[in-house]
């Protein structure tokens, strides 16, 4: 008789809700720009994916950046296919609340978006962001190319030096290849544009990220 331990991934998948074969319904276009959330996107644009806590406030940070063409919120880095918000909040799917950022690299660089990420939340908090606690609120960068992965890692190392100098803790942000992005429900898309006084629990550390001072993709 042989004994073996299941991998963390297999354990997660065994406990995760089964999900569904088809995507859950969502909006066709952005409430902010009226551009298509799922594409097709114009030729020459690039896609980035970030997780920084509650995706309502995170998405607003990015749609305000000049050069960003469209944004959408969804779920990434988990086990359940096509999860619902209720399932993700249950903590067993393993997903993060994430934001897709479609941008024009001729107008805004990937490094500039990374600067928004690092300065826009506290990446040292682990499975939480402010008062929001749970694995879906963890910090993450999900890369679509070797160049994005290199830029993400370089910016993390640079920001860690800045945080350490300011007496802050270790970065817990996960950097991983982008898997499937599952679009969240209609009412979550551009939530703070539809509800300007709505909740936003995302805030930065006050420590500047030194991207642009030797940190290049």
Order of alpha helices (4+ residues) and beta strands (2+ residues): alpha-beta-alpha-beta-alpha-beta-alpha-beta-beta-beta-alpha-beta-beta-alpha
